[in-house]
Amino acid sequence: MAEAKSPTIKVRLVRSPNSCQQRHRESVRALGLTRLNQVRELKDSPSVRGLIDQVSYLVRVEA
C-alpha cells in the first residue's frame, strides 16, 4: 500500500526578527527558522499557516 504524501510548503526567512515583538520571534523559531535566507519545508497544516500569517512580513512562502 502506497503512503499518501502530505502536502508541504517551503518557507524562507527574508527579514531579521531582531526588532520585532517577542511573540513574533518565538513564532519564527517555532517554524524552525534561525538564520536569514534559511528555507524549511513544513507540512501544510492550519497551525503552520497560522504561524506564517502572524509573521508574514518576515517570511516568504515559496512554491
Secondary structure in CASP SS format (residue, H / E / C, confidence):
PFRMAT SS
TARGET T0000
AUTHOR 0000-0000-0000
METHOD secondary structure of the structure
MODEL  1
M C 1.00
A C 1.00
E C 1.00
A C 1.00
K C 1.00
S C 1.00
P C 1.00
T E 1.00
I E 1.00
K E 1.00
V E 1.00
R E 1.00
L E 1.00
V C 1.00
R C 1.00
S C 1.00
P C 1.00
N C 1.00
S C 1.00
C C 1.00
Q C 1.00
Q H 1.00
R H 1.00
H H 1.00
R H 1.00
E H 1.00
S H 1.00
V H 1.00
R H 1.00
A H 1.00
L C 1.00
G C 1.00
L C 1.00
T C 1.00
R C 1.00
L C 1.00
N C 1.00
Q C 1.00
V E 1.00
R E 1.00
E E 1.00
L E 1.00
K E 1.00
D C 1.00
S C 1.00
P H 1.00
S H 1.00
V H 1.00
R H 1.00
G H 1.00
L H 1.00
I H 1.00
D H 1.00
Q H 1.00
V C 1.00
S C 1.00
Y C 1.00
L C 1.00
V E 1.00
R E 1.00
V E 1.00
E E 1.00
A C 1.00
END
